[in-house]
Amino acid sequence: MKHVKFLILSLLPLLSGSPAFAQTDTTATDRKDCYITDVREKLIGQTPGVVAVSSVGAPAMIPSVYVHGFHPYTKNPAFYVDGVLVSDLNFLAPESIGSIEVLSGGDAVLRFGPEASCGAIVVTTRAATQKGFHASYSFSGAVHQLAWEPEQISLQEWQASYPSMKNCTQNPYNLNRTGTSFAQTHHVSLQSKTDKLDVAANLDYLDNDGPLEGKVDNHRRYSGSARIAYRPLKWLDVEVSAAGGKSDKNYQQALVTILYNQPVPPEYGAADPLGAFSVENLQNTAFSAQGKVEFRPIDGLYVRPFYGISQDRNDAKRHEWNLHQYGLDLGYSRTFGKHSAGLDATIKRQDYLSGEQVSSTRYIQYRDTLTDYSIRLRYDWNKRLFADFGLYKRQYKGHMDDRLQKPALAANIRFKPGKEWEVFGSWSHAYHFVTRTDRYNYRDLLPISLSSAGYSRLNAGAEAGFQIGGNSVHARINGFWDSDNYYVLNYDDQVSVRNLGLELSARWSYAVNDFVFGLDPSLTLYRNRVTKMFNNLTSYNYSTLFSVREGYPVGIAWLYPMKGVDPTDNSPILGQEKEACGNGMFPTAVLGLHGYVSWKNWQLSILGHGNFGQSVMHGSEQDGLRRHFLNDKTYYYFQASDSYRQSSAMLFDASFFRIDQIRLDYSLPLKVANIDLFASLENFILFTRYPGSDPEYTLNWDYLGMDFPINPSTRRVVFGVKIAL
């Protein structure tokens, strides 16, 4: 990489300690979380097969998540909190999380239904972990500022592009209004555990003052969760959990407004870009809860009735979503010598009530009822061979009757030739709910106009753990193939998409006296192609610049190729016909890296990740004036009407590798309490050739493959303490 972007802030005293954030990644137990404000950020670069867009430090930005590849006309994975479907995870604090599980393909659909056809992010809140009463408090603070700011166009540059405005004067509000700001989190945890009763409660507060002056991009969140598990008898378990929160944040466009502000001519009035009309306050409240009772009347049999509820409401009544789910889980297993077999079945009913303010006078509300049936057969031979087969079926009743209701099927097999390694494979066929009117609507799970699409998936891989001298190594490889057939455009048109991928991950640790070394690398390779389009179609443009075309990756850029530069005036020389340019908007490789060394009560860790192979359109100012670099020394201005706006000169390789965190932890050697201190530098180093904004932000649902408008990330000096009694 040609250049390294970096910023050195005033360093705070490097105190250290164990993390103030909950461990959530089920594949690595010693990972230190970065300063994060959204649960989904825990997956970034650290979970093979998952691509997530960071929103660290950017108040009100919602990160997008992609599980096992990118597909057109799909939404984010489905989100579940303690088994209850929720519309989003914004109300939940990362510190309240006990674990996160990522599911895809048939495993996701057979467990949760078609809502999870694009994958599922399954969150389990914290439970009591130790006997007796325990309480803890943790605080973390972050001093942060923008990692990148676009070069604002001067009044002279504006006038050079618009000669008619040569007599205009500078807008007095067109000033740099960013600076250093402060973000903080507070977390209180209470736990009590006995032989029969487990109780855990968590309270959290987030206050993230964004990089703009004042409170125009501030984000506050109050949240909490609780879990109670009670076992009065050996054959009876009762569990209740709940989580909720209120979020108060200012619309993210406020930051974009000031970053891309232009000189405004006096005849239009000197307008403050952060005035009352440009900053919108969003207040959301959300809640989820579930209860279940498990009976085990005879050996091998369980009966588990359950009930769950979730709500998500914008206080301005722009969007409202409610879900009630209730049903029954049944299971029975028997052992015959070295053989054992079992059956699990679920009957579940889900009632949706969703509404949205579509105009100042019109509020649309929908009610839908779904009844789901699923069954799985399990077989185990001598703890070496494991196999299961599942079937999922849905019945629908609601405001639409034109859905294709096909069953979902899945089969899995695992074989363990030795104690420390195994091979595995799975096949599944499911179906999507695809939105025709709004392809990227991830808020409404049952929007106005839907159809179905077939989805087939094949997985195969191996996993092994072994010792080499004093080294402990655990390695995993998984290859996946899937084929999607989408009904799009109208009822008869289809497009088939194939995704191929290969996941590689390992965990290595080595101990020498009091020193322990560890390294957790992961690499995922992706390749997607549009394999067939029906009804005599050869392409479908879902934006001005990006296209779905046979034989090309999803989201290939379709642009006028730039053949060269006219040396007389630096103007572009363009081809006469558009053609495929770049590699597509989705990365072809994702790398995650976590390394650490610990000595007695100290630990130093480094966390990084990178996306490679994606192509991004480099945009700039809001009003259509664009600045694009043709070489290291010259640039060219042009208006939105120029064909150059849609040329390959705008397209850049947005590969990057980011050092997310360099962190030092220290645990005080006290007997009366556990006190852990830590400090870290986060997002200080970014390796990339991309000339524009942060390349990671270009893969989001609203502006796929483009860097405008975006919220740049921030660089942070983070410090904190955790006190446990």
C-alpha positions, 0 to 999 in steps of 0.5 A, spaced: 500 500 500 502 506 498 500 510 504 498 509 511 493 514 514 494 516 521 493 521 526 496 522 533 492 524 539 494 526 545 496 520 549 492 518 555 496 515 561 496 507 559 492 504 564 490 497 563 486 491 565 481 486 563 475 488 558 469 492 560 465 489 554 462 482 554 465 477 550 461 475 545 464 471 539 464 464 540 470 462 537 475 466 541 475 466 548 480 472 549 478 477 544 478 484 547 472 488 544 473 495 541 469 501 543 463 499 540 456 502 540 452 497 536 452 489 537 453 488 530 460 491 530 462 485 534 462 481 528 467 486 524 473 482 521 472 477 527 467 472 524 469 468 518 463 468 513 460 475 515 462 482 512 459 487 517 460 495 516 463 499 522 459 504 525 464 505 531 464 513 533 459 515 528 453 516 532 446 514 529 449 510 523 447 503 523 452 498 521 450 493 515 451 485 516 452 480 510 452 473 512 456 468 507 456 473 501 452 478 497 445 477 494 441 482 490 434 484 493 435 481 500 435 484 507 440 484 513 440 477 517 434 476 522 436 478 529 434 474 535 434 476 542 433 470 547 430 467 542 425 472 540 425 476 533 426 483 534 426 488 528 433 491 530 439 491 535 439 498 536 436 498 543 441 493 546 448 495 549 453 490 547 455 490 555 449 486 556 451 480 551 453 473 553 454 470 547 452 471 539 451 466 534 451 466 527 447 462 523 446 461 515 442 457 510 438 451 512 440 451 519 437 458 520 431 457 516 429 450 520 430 454 526 427 461 525 423 460 518 424 464 512 425 471 516 432 468 517 433 466 509 439 471 509 442 468 516 440 470 523 444 473 528 442 470 535 444 474 541 443 471 548 443 476 554 448 475 560 446 470 565 449 468 572 455 465 572 458 464 579 455 462 585 453 467 590 452 474 589 456 478 585 456 485 582 460 489 578 461 496 575 465 498 568 466 505 565 469 506 559 471 513 555 473 515 549 476 521 546 475 521 539 475 525 532 474 524 525 479 520 522 478 523 515 475 529 512 474 531 505 477 537 502 472 542 502 471 546 496 473 553 496 469 559 494 474 560 488 473 553 486 466 554 486 466 560 482 471 557 477 466 551 476 460 556 476 462 563 472 456 566 473 457 566 481 464 570 480 461 576 484 458 572 490 461 572 497 463 566 502 457 563 506 459 565 513 457 558 516 461 555 511 466 553 516 470 547 519 465 545 525 468 539 527 473 537 533 475 533 539 469 530 542 468 525 548 464 518 548 462 514 555 459 508 557 457 505 564 455 498 565 452 495 572 451 488 573 448 484 578 448 477 579 445 471 584 446 464 583 444 458 587 442 451 586 435 452 584 435 460 582 439 464 577 438 471 577 442 476 572 440 484 571 444 489 567 443 496 566 447 500 561 448 508 559 451 510 552 453 518 551 456 519 544 457 526 543 459 526 535 465 530 532 461 536 530 460 542 535 454 542 539 449 536 540 447 536 533 450 529 532 449 526 539 447 519 541 444 517 548 441 510 549 438 507 556 438 500 556 437 494 560 436 486 560 434 481 566 434 473 566 431 469 571 432 461 571 428 457 576 429 450 577 424 448 583 424 440 581 429 436 577 424 435 572 422 442 571 425 449 569 422 456 568 426 461 565 424 469 563 428 474 560 427 481 558 431 487 554 429 494 552 432 501 551 430 508 549 435 511 544 435 518 543 439 521 537 440 526 532 440 524 524 446 522 521 445 527 515 448 532 520 455 530 519 454 529 512 451 536 511 457 540 514 462 535 511 460 537 504 458 544 505 459 548 499 459 556 499 452 559 498 451 565 494 448 571 498 442 571 493 440 564 496 441 567 503 446 565 508 444 558 511 447 555 517 447 547 514 446 545 521 440 549 522 433 547 525 431 544 519 437 540 517 438 536 524 432 531 525 432 528 532 430 520 532 427 517 538 426 510 539 423 505 544 424 498 543 423 492 548 423 484 547 421 479 553 420 471 553 418 466 558 419 458 557 417 452 562 421 446 560 418 439 563 421 432 563 416 427 565 420 421 563 427 420 561 429 423 554 422 427 553 422 434 554 416 439 553 417 446 552 411 451 552 414 458 550 411 465 549 415 472 546 414 479 545 418 484 541 416 491 540 420 497 536 416 504 536 419 511 533 416 516 538 414 520 532 410 514 529 413 514 523 414 506 524 411 501 529 412 494 529 410 489 534 410 481 534 407 476 539 410 469 538 408 463 542 408 455 541 411 449 543 417 445 543 417 437 543 423 432 543 424 425 545 431 421 544 433 414 546 439 410 546 440 403 544 447 401 545 452 405 541 446 408 537 441 414 539 436 417 536 431 423 537 426 427 534 425 435 535 418 438 533 416 445 534 409 449 533 410 456 533 405 462 531 407 469 530 402 475 530 405 481 526 402 488 527 406 493 523 405 500 521 408 506 518 407 514 517 407 514 509 405 521 509 403 527 513 395 525 513 396 517 512 398 512 516 398 504 514 397 498 518 398 491 517 396 485 521 399 478 519 399 471 522 404 466 521 403 458 523 410 454 523 411 447 523 418 444 524 421 437 525 428 434 526 430 427 526 437 426 529 442 420 529 448 419 533 453 413 533 458 412 538 459 419 539 463 419 532 457 420 527 452 425 527 446 426 522 440 430 522 434 431 517 429 437 518 423 440 515 420 447 515 413 449 513 409 455 514 402 457 513 400 464 512 394 469 513 394 476 513 394 482 508 397 478 502 395 472 499 400 471 493 406 468 497 409 461 494 409 457 500 414 452 499 417 447 505 424 448 507 429 442 508 436 441 511 440 435 512 447 435 516 452 430 517 458 430 522 464 425 522 469 425 528 475 419 526 479 422 532 477 426 539 480 432 536 478 433 529 472 432 525 469 433 518 462 435 516 457 437 511 450 440 510 445 441 504 439 445 505 433 448 500 429 454 503 426 460 500 426 468 501 421 473 502 423 478 497 421 485 497 419 488 490 417 495 492 423 496 496 429 491 495 433 494 502 427 495 507 430 491 513 425 494 518 418 491 516 419 484 516 412 483 512 412 489 507 407 491 502 409 487 496 413 480 497 414 474 493 418 468 494 425 465 491 428 459 492 435 458 495 439 452 495 446 451 499 451 446 500 457 446 506 463 442 507 469 442 511 473 440 517 475 442 524 481 439 528 485 441 534 492 438 536 498 440 540 505 441 537 510 441 542 508 447 547 503 450 542 496 449 542 493 449 535 485 449 533 484 450 525 477 450 521 476 450 514 469 451 511 467 451 503 460 454 501 456 454 495 449 457 494 444 458 488 438 463 489 433 464 484 429 471 485 423 473 482 424 480 481 421 486 477 414 482 476 411 476 477 414 472 472 422 475 471 427 471 475 435 472 476 439 466 479 445 468 483 451 463 485 455 465 491 462 461 492 466 461 499 471 458 503 472 460 510 479 459 514 480 460 521 485 458 526 487 459 534 494 458 536 497 459 543 504 458 546 506 458 553 513 460 556 513 460 563 509 466 565 508 469 558 502 466 554 502 468 546 496 467 542 494 468 535 487 468 532 487 469 524 481 468 519 480 469 512 474 468 508 474 468 500 468 470 496 466 469 489 459 471 486 456 471 479 449 472 476 448 465 472 442 466 469 436 471 467 430 469 465 424 472 460 430 474 455 433 479 460 440 480 460 441 485 465 437 489 471 440 496 473 438 497 480 442 504 480 444 509 475 451 506 476 451 498 478 447 493 475 445 485 475 448 482 469 449 475 467 456 472 468 458 478 472 459 479 480 452 482 483 453 489 483 458 490 477 459 497 475 457 499 468 460 505 466 464 509 460 471 506 460 476 512 461 481 510 455 486 516 457 487 523 459 488 529 454 494 532 456 492 539 453 487 540 459 487 534 463 480 532 460 478 525 460 478 521 454 472 516 454 470 510 450 463 510 446 459 504 450 459 503 457 462 496 459 463 492 466 468 495 470 472 493 477 470 487 481 463 489 484 462 492 490 462 486 495 469 484 497 473 478 494 477 476 501 476 478 508 481 478 513 481 478 521 487 478 525 487 478 533 494 477 537 496 478 544 501 476 549 500 476 556 505 476 562 502 475 569 497 481 570 498 484 564 496 483 557 497 487 550 493 485 544 492 487 537 486 487 533 485 488 525 481 486 519 481 488 512 476 487 506 480 486 499 477 486 492 471 491 492 470 497 487 467 503 489 465 509 486 468 515 489 463 521 490 464 528 493 460 534 494 452 534 495 450 539 489 453 535 484 460 538 483 465 532 483 472 532 484 476 526 482 483 524 482 486 523 475 493 522 478 497 524 484 498 531 482 492 533 478 484 533 478 478 535 474 472 539 476 466 537 472 458 538 473 453 532 474 451 533 467 458 530 464 458 523 462 465 523 466 460 522 472 459 515 470 466 513 467 471 508 470 475 514 472 470 515 478 471 507 480 477 505 485 480 499 488 477 500 495 481 494 499 484 496 505 487 493 512 485 497 518 489 496 525 482 496 529 485 496 536 492 496 540 490 495 547 494 494 554 490 491 560 492 490 567 488 487 573 490 489 580 492 484 585 487 485 590 483 480 595 477 484 596 475 486 589 477 485 582 479 491 579 481 491 572 484 497 568 485 498 560 487 503 555 487 503 547 488 506 541 483 505 536 483 506 528 489 509 528 492 506 522 489 504 515 492 501 509 489 503 503 490 506 496 483 509 496 483 516 495 477 518 498 473 517 504 473 511 509 473 505 504 469 500 509 463 505 509 461 504 502 458 497 503 451 499 506 444 498 504 443 506 503 449 507 498 451 501 496 458 501 492 459 509 493 462 513 498 457 519 498 454 520 503 457 517 509 459 518 516 467 517 516 469 513 522 473 516 528 480 515 531 479 514 539 483 514 545 479 509 550 480 508 557 476 504 562 475 501 569 471 495 571 470 493 579 467 487 581 465 485 588 
